[in-house]
Structures are given as structure tokens and as C-alpha cells.
Amino acid sequence: MSASVTLKTTARAETGSRAAARLRKKGLVPAIVYGHKQANVSLAVNAKELDQAIRVQHARVLDLDIEGKTETVLIRELQWDYLGKEMIHVDFERKDRAELVRVSVPVALKNAPKATGGGVLDQPFHALHVECPLGSIPDSIAIDITNLTLGNPIHIRDLALPQGVKVLDAPEGVVVQLKLPGVEAEPTTPEPGTGPEVIKPEKKKADDDDAAPAKK
């Protein structure tokens, strides 16, 4: 389960690319909080603390301290510079811990096949779209491939999922398999209408220019 971390925030009155650049020079990441039919809030968080929460603690859910009030949020979008080194903007979406959310979770393969039969490992799905309570987002979907054999792929419908987690991708999709070199893999394209719902964040007019450097 993803860790929950508390971060202090700093209010910001100025928006736009120049104001955002000044914040980043001070070691802050421009951010916006939206959702639950409440007003959007422009703020900033400490870049090192956010980086620690994401890279080390693998947090996807945060408790933000906003002027003494705690807001539980999901990291909905994180933008990096063109080198992928510096965080330039983050979107936080207000959520309740019992609320169902739809997120992408990585697939983690465990062990190695005891016998490959001359086949090579093929993993069409490296992440799965899931629906689960905010407080129960798994760090990954673990799959033990010790007994994986040629001609017997592991489908999404075969997965043992954590309690409360539902995969939104097509059940017949092949997650991992062994295939002979040169042989076409079993198709994994989901049937029309079986994919996850596209989540469209609320429009955030105040921060339209904050992430301008990402367009370079």
C-alpha cells in the first residue's frame, strides 16, 4: 500500500511562468489543489520534501498542511523539465481516503520460470489500470512467474489482486508469457469499451502558464 506523507505548503498569490520560475529557484514546486467542487488553491511545496515522498517513500497520497488545515490529496499529475531531473509543477486532487480512485499501478514480476522450453519472456503489460479506495492503492501488482510455461500465458483474469482492487483493463489481456523467438505473441488489445474511464481534471485557469518550461 502506498505511504501517506504530510507536507507543509506555502500560499502563492502570483501565477504564470515567471512567478513559477522564481519559486523553483527558491527550492519550491508550484502546485494547485482542486476537486470536490471546491475552489482551486494555488500553492507551493518544498521540492526536496516532495522528491523524498515520491522517490523514497513511494507516496501517491499526501496530507497537505494548508494554513493549518489538512487536505488529503492524490498526486494526479507531476510535470518534469525536459531532462527529467527537476519537478516543475504538480497537480493535487482532493480525495477522501474511502473514495474510489482510478490509477495506474506497475506490474512487478517475481522469480523466474523453472523451465522456458526455449521461449523468451514477453510482458505486454508493465502497468495496469485499477480502481480501488484511495487509502488502499497498491505499490505494485506482484506476479510470481515461477510456474510460467510455454503456451500458458498469465491473463489479467488470472491475477490474485489485493482486497478492494479491481483491474479495469480487459480480462483476456495477456500480462506476461513465454513465446518462441519469431512467433507472434498472443494479442492483448482490449475489446471496445472495456478500457478504463478517462478522467478529465477540472479546468485550472489560474495555473495555465505555470508549467510553460515543459513545452520546450
N, C-alpha and C positions, 0 to 999 in steps of 0.2 A: 504494500500500500504506500502511496506517495506521502511523503512527510508534509506536515503543516508547519510553516515558519511565520513568525511575526516580524514585520518590517516597519520601521518608522518612516513617515513620509514628510515631505516639505511642500507646502502650498505654493503655487506659482500663479501669478496674475498675467504674465506675458506669455503669449504663444507665438508660433511661427518659427521658421528655420533658424533665424539669427538668435532668438531667445533660447532655443533648444541647444544651439551650439555653445552658447555661454554656459549653460547648465552642465553640459558634458565636460567642459574644461575644468569645472569645479568638482568633477568626480560624481556627478549625478546623472540619472537617466530620466528623461522626460516620460511622463506616463499619463494615462487617462483611465478613470474608473467610470463604467457605465452599466446600465442594466436595471432590472426590476422596476422599470418605469419611473426611475428617479433621475434627477438632473445629473448630467455629466460633470465630473470633477477633474480638473487638471492639476496634476501634482508632479513631484519628482521623488525618486528613491535613490539611495546610495548604491552606486554601481558595484562596488566590491561586495556589499551585503547581498545584492540580488544575484550576482555571479556565484557566490558561495551557496546560496539557496538552490540555484538551478544545477550547477555542475557537481557540487559535493553532496548536498542533501537530497538532490533529485526531486525537489518540491515542484508541484504543479498547482497546489492550493496554498494561498497565503492569507494571513490575517494582517491587514494593513491598519496601522495606527494613524488615523486621520484626525488631527486636532483633538486627541483624547478619546475618540470614538473608534471602535474596532469594526472593520468591514471585512467579511470573508469573501475572497475573490478567487477566480480561476484565471491563470495566465492564459489568455486567449490568443494573443499574438505577440511575438517578440521579434523585433527587427534588428539586424546587424549591419555593420558597414560592409562595403564591397569585399573586404578582406576576411570577413567573418570573425573579426577579433573584438571589435567594440560594439556594445549594445547601444543603439541609437534611439529606440523608442519601445515602449511596452504598453499593451492594452490589457487592462484588468476588467473582468466581467463579474459583477456582483452575483453571488450564489448563496443558497442555504446548503448546509452540509448534507441534508437528506434529499436534496434536489437531484433529479436525474440529469446527467450531462452526457454529451456525445463527444468523445475524444479519440485520438489515435494512440494506440499502445504498441510498443515494439514487441516483436516475437523473439524469444531467446531459446535457441536450440541447446539442449543439454546432452552431453556424452557424444558417442559416435556409433554408427551402425556396426553390429558384430560381424556381419557379412554383407558385402556390397554386390556380389555376383557380377562384378565387372562394371557396375553402374557408378555414376558420379552424382554427387549431391546437387539437387536443384531446389531452390527456395523461392517460389514465385511471390510469396507474401513475407515481407520483412516487418510489416506493421499491420494491425487490424483496427478497424473502426468499431468501437464498442460503446454501449450505453450502460451506465452504472451510477450509483449515488456518488455525489461529489466527494464524500469522505471515504470512498472505497475504490478510488482509481488505482488499479494495479501498476506497479513499476514496469512489468512486462508480462507477457503470456508465455510461460515456460512449456517447452515440448521436449520430452525425452525421446530421442531417436535411436536408442539402443537396439530396439527390435524392428527398426525400419528395414524393409526388404524390397528388392526389385519387383516392380509390378503392383505394389501395395502402398500407394501414397497415403499421406495423412491429410484428410479433408478438414475443413472448418467444423463440420458436424461431428468430427471425432474428438474434438478438443475437450479436455477437462478444464472447465473455467472456474475462477473464484466465485464464491457465492455473491449473487446480485449482479454479476457481469453478463451482459448479452452482446454477442457479436452481431454486427449489422451487415457484414459482408455476406455474400451468397453462401449457403451451407455447403454446396457442392464444390466450392473453390478449393484447389489443392494448395496447402500451405507449404509442404515440403515433400520431396520424393527422390527416389533414385532412378536415374534414367541412363540408358546406354548412350555413349557418345554418338552423335549423328542422328539420333532418333528424336522426333518431335515430341516435346513434353505434352502432357495432358492439358487441354485448355482450362484456363482459370477465369475467363471472362464471366462476370455475374450476369444473370438474367436481367432484362429491363425492369426497372422498378424495385430491385432488391437491394440497391446500394443505400448508404446512409443518407439521411436528410442533410441538405446543405444548410448550414447555419449562417445566417446573414446578420452580422453585428449591427447594432443601432448606429445610425449615422453620427459621426463625431466631428461636427463642424469646427469646434474650437481648435482641433489639433491637425487640421488638414495639411499644414506645411511643416509640422514638427519633424517628420521623417524624411524630409527632402533629400538628405545626403544619400539615401538608399537608392535613388534613381540614377546615380552616376553610372 
